[in-house]
Amino acid sequence: MSIDLSPAPGAAPLRRMIASQAIIETRLLVRNAEQLVLALVIPLLILVVGSDSSGIVDLGPGRPIDTLAPGVLALAVMSTAFTSLAIATGFERRYGVLKRLGASPLPRLGLLAGKGGAVAVVQCVQLIVLGVAALLLGWHPGGGPAAFGWLLVLTVLGTAAFGSLALLIAGTLPAEATLAVANLVYVVLLVGGAVLVPLSRYPEAAQPLVRLLPSGALGEGLRDAFTGEGPGVMTVLVLLVWACVAGAAASRTFRWE
Amino acid sequence: MPNTLANVVTVAVEVAGLVMRYGATTAVDGLSLQVTAGSVTAVLGPNGAGKTTTIETCEGYRRPQGGTVRVLGLDPLSDARALRPRVGVMLQRGGAWSGSHADEMLRHIASLHAHPIAVDPLLARLGLRGCGRTPYRRLSGGQQQRLGLAMAIVGRPELVFLDEPTAGLDPQARRDTWDLVDELRDSGVTVVLTTHFMDEAERLADHVHVVDNGRVVASGSPAQLMRSGAENTVRFTAEQGIDVGRLTMALPTGTKVTEQRPGTYVVTGDADAQLLATLTRWCAANGVMVREISVQRRTLEDVFLDLTGRELRA
């Protein structure tokens, strides 16, 4: 069988490349069972167990579900933008996928946009599934339509901050170390980073520090949004600074092999 | 400047005085080579000779520490954006998501190009149609290798770099790959491949650069390389006591016939078709019945041994 191999080189239009990259990355993320556990099963378990008023952890005043639901949304954003992205990118580097793509017409910006697209698709599914589950469990989101506007803004900012951190780790450490660090940081921030447990429940001395963490900013920001207070300038600023610093560091240190 | 124009047209790759070091090790030590557009060029050498480092510098993965590299007249690093669609790359290993399927992976790479080869016929051509939903990590080494080749050519490049394209392939798949390389050349694609298989270089390449210790130690067509240096040998058995003096005179100058053992004769010299014809004609004319005849052809393997004093695959 003969195939026409005669040269006809050319790059596809950038939009098509980005769409194709986002689609294959999404498919591969979804195909991975561990990622599904991280993205949906753990947050759902936390919602179900934590919304029980007997409460394993004291979340402070108010109905547990109203405190917990925004925190679980923050956790979902973090798990995909940070843990999933770091692990996936670490192994892409390890298996030469980044090297292979580096020889293709896909520019770096296109690769980043593709990854961003895949993360956004997964996050949308997470936010819808977890949001609906929280509503079924009795969540009364406060803050009106503005709260959902904040959800969008903080998700984008949080994804930029955590995604940059993910690429910083994946671009410098070997794949196995990335896997370990990404999971460890996830657990540490889950417990001690004010994602789920409100900042006010932390020791007085630790609070100024914890609120400067990207997890603290994202968790507090979403809780503030859905109680109707609205997140402060501080929250936005913290996430922006993390995104810029980690983004700059990642773009300087990232190695494709 | 007609000279420059001619260069652009005929020289696909030009490496001049390339130096690459890893720590204290010098992987490439002043290597120079040229690749003629439209040809198949083999970079031949043992493991660790500097083949992959050289190719990867041409592919834009590494910055030359010394010397210059031009690919299609451009700089692989600063002109990367213009070069990437025009150059196909087959890595020595890997290059696919471990969970991706062969067809999905190839379709993705194809989608990054403007005029890709149709994916299904290409998969069929490379025997990858049956891989279905098998994830990449569970494909055999040979299947992974063929997918790597498919990804290199699917974008219809002008120039392809194939890093050990047949490593790990069974004999049939190896011949299929060779046929595909022939087709690429026939279609006007310039092919640069690395190999440590002598027969592969002899079979495929118009031009061979023999590399050792980071340098090119010999260059030429396989035929030129095999002609240089030591001579070929023809050995035949017949009745004993042939007049070797008369036979030697009948053969082209530079050849010599000796009766090694009674009835076993050795002809040293340039054993081409003409010599064989002359030899058998002489035997026929003199009523000599040749019972056995063999040509011990000088191979690229011998050339390499002569040049470096070492076996190629040691």
Interface residues (C-beta under 8 A of the other chain):
Chain A: M1 S2 I3 D4 L5 S6 P7 A8 P9 G10 A11 A12 R16 M17 S20 Q21 I24 R27 L28 R31 N32 F91 E92 Y95 G96 V97 K99 R100 G102 A103 S104 P105 L106 P107 E257
Chain B: E59 G60 Y61 R81 R84 P85 R86 V87 V89 L91 R93 G94 G95 A96 W97 S98 G99 S100 E104 H108 I109 S111 L112 H113 A114 H115 I117 A118 P121 L122 A124 R125 M151 I153 G155 R156 P157 E158 E183 L184 S187 G188 V189
